[in-house]
Amino acid sequence: MSYIFGIIIFVLDVWAIASIINTNETMTTKLVWIALVAILPVLGFIIWWFAGPKANYG
């Protein structure tokens, strides 16, 4: 059952990283946010959700 939690975290982190890449932020800012999400998958995702750059779709 724990592998389902791991898969969900992985999918959410990939979505967060894709969203970070599609922002208009500088490359340095993007790399810092991507590193945070990659190094701290759960906590990094939560911090990004509330404070990170979001993609501009549309």
N, C-alpha and C positions, 0 to 999 in steps of 0.2 A: 504494500500500500504506500510505502514511503517513496517509491520510485515515481508515483503519480505526482506527488508534491514536487519532486525534483524536475520532472518534465514541465510542469506548470511554471516553475521559477525560470527554467531555461527559456521557454517560449516568451515569457514576459520580458526577460532580459534582452533577448534578440529583438523584440519589438521596440524596447526602449533605445537600444543602440541604433536601430534603423531610424527611429524618430530623431535621435540626436544628430545623425549624419545628414538628415534632410532639413536642418535648421540653417539660418543665415549667420550663425555665430562664426567666430574665427576658428581656424584649425586647432589652435592651442586649446581653446575652450572646449571644443568637441573632444579632443584627445583626453582632457582631464575628466570630463563626464563619462566617456567610454571606459576609461581606466577605473573610475569609481564603481561603475555598474559591473564591470568584469571582475574586479578584485573582491568586492563585497556584494554578491549577487542580490541578497534579500534587502539588506540595509541600503545599498546603493540604489536599488530600484525605488525604494520608498522615498529616499531623499530626492531622487530625480523627479518622481511623481509630483512632489510638492514644490520643488525649487528649481528644477532643471529646465533647459530650453525645450520647447515643443516645436514640432515640425509645422510649417505653414503650408497646409494643403488648400488648394483652391485659390 
